[in-house]
Amino acid sequence: MRLCVEVFNGYRPPAHLRRLARPADAAEVVAQGLVGARRIAELRRPRRPGDRRPKHTTPVAVRRVYLCEPRSGAVEVAVALVTGERTWAMALRLELHQDTWCATTLRLI
């Protein structure tokens, strides 16, 4: 989760998410990280020509974490994120592969 939040805040490139995922799922996880980072960056852009960007933007922060284990070796995580006055949800699925937890799905909602 921390790595995902760092990507959304622009502190890390989305490609860093690749190491969290199985090779078969890595491209989709990275793509969803990029989508999330772009959506949050869009919020921080001026809305109208001539508007100024805030000098300090509130970073995305984890508000709550919910875990569910639908089957042995799989965990689904729902995370409530907040930035300024905006609330987001992130869904993440992790599966155990060769004694390592790997992301198979990532969505910013």
C-alpha positions as CSV (number, residue, x, y, z in Angstrom):
1,M,0.0,0.0,0.0
2,R,2.8,2.4,0.9
3,L,4.4,2.0,-2.5
4,C,1.0,2.6,-4.3
5,V,0.5,5.8,-2.3
6,E,4.0,7.0,-3.2
7,V,3.2,6.4,-6.9
8,F,-0.1,8.3,-6.6
9,N,1.7,11.2,-4.9
10,G,4.3,11.3,-7.7
11,Y,7.2,10.4,-5.4
12,R,7.9,7.2,-7.4
13,P,7.3,6.2,-11.0
14,P,4.5,3.7,-11.7
15,A,7.1,1.2,-13.0
16,H,8.2,0.7,-9.4
17,L,4.9,-1.3,-8.9
18,R,6.3,-4.0,-11.3
19,R,8.3,-5.6,-8.5
20,L,5.0,-6.1,-6.5
21,A,3.4,-8.1,-9.2
22,R,3.8,-11.5,-10.9
23,P,5.3,-11.1,-14.3
24,A,1.9,-12.1,-15.9
25,D,0.1,-9.3,-14.0
26,A,2.8,-6.6,-13.9
27,A,1.8,-4.7,-17.0
28,E,-1.8,-4.3,-15.7
29,V,-0.7,-3.3,-12.2
30,V,1.7,-0.7,-13.5
31,A,-0.9,0.6,-15.9
32,Q,-3.4,1.0,-13.1
33,G,-0.8,2.8,-11.0
34,L,-0.2,5.2,-13.8
35,V,-4.0,5.8,-14.2
36,G,-4.3,6.5,-10.5
37,A,-1.3,8.9,-10.5
38,R,-2.7,10.8,-13.5
39,R,-6.2,11.1,-11.9
40,I,-4.7,12.6,-8.7
41,A,-2.3,14.9,-10.6
42,E,-5.3,16.1,-12.6
43,L,-7.0,17.2,-9.3
44,R,-3.9,19.3,-8.5
45,R,-3.9,21.2,-11.8
46,P,-5.5,24.6,-12.1
47,R,-9.2,24.3,-13.1
48,R,-9.4,27.5,-15.2
49,P,-6.8,29.5,-17.1
50,G,-5.2,32.0,-14.8
51,D,-5.9,30.0,-11.7
52,R,-2.9,29.3,-9.6
53,R,-1.9,26.0,-8.3
54,P,-1.9,25.8,-4.5
55,K,1.7,26.3,-3.1
56,H,1.3,23.1,-1.0
57,T,-0.8,20.2,-2.2
58,T,-2.0,17.7,0.4
59,P,-0.5,14.3,-0.3
60,V,-2.6,11.2,-0.6
61,A,-2.8,9.5,2.8
62,V,-4.2,6.1,3.9
63,R,-7.3,6.6,6.0
64,R,-8.6,3.1,6.6
65,V,-7.6,-0.4,5.5
66,Y,-10.0,-3.4,5.2
67,L,-8.8,-6.9,4.6
68,C,-10.6,-10.0,3.4
69,E,-9.2,-13.5,2.8
70,P,-11.6,-15.0,0.2
71,R,-9.4,-18.2,0.1
72,S,-6.2,-19.5,1.5
73,G,-3.3,-17.7,-0.3
74,A,-5.3,-14.7,-1.5
75,V,-6.0,-11.4,0.3
76,E,-8.2,-8.6,-1.0
77,V,-7.5,-5.2,0.4
78,A,-9.8,-2.1,0.3
79,V,-8.1,1.1,1.3
80,A,-9.8,4.4,1.9
81,L,-7.5,7.2,0.8
82,V,-7.8,10.9,1.4
83,T,-6.2,14.0,-0.3
84,G,-7.4,17.4,0.8
85,E,-11.2,17.2,0.8
86,R,-11.4,14.3,-1.7
87,T,-11.8,10.7,-0.7
88,W,-10.7,7.8,-2.9
89,A,-10.8,4.0,-2.6
90,M,-8.1,1.6,-3.7
91,A,-8.7,-2.1,-4.3
92,L,-5.7,-4.4,-4.3
93,R,-5.6,-8.2,-4.6
94,L,-2.5,-10.1,-3.4
95,E,-1.9,-13.8,-4.0
96,L,0.8,-16.0,-2.5
97,H,3.2,-17.3,-5.2
98,Q,6.3,-19.2,-4.2
99,D,6.3,-17.8,-0.7
100,T,5.9,-14.2,-1.9
101,W,2.8,-12.0,-1.9
102,C,2.3,-10.6,-5.3
103,A,-0.2,-8.0,-6.5
104,T,-2.6,-9.3,-9.2
105,T,-5.1,-6.4,-9.3
106,L,-4.9,-2.7,-8.5
107,R,-7.6,-0.2,-9.0
108,L,-8.1,3.4,-7.8
109,I,-11.8,4.1,-7.6
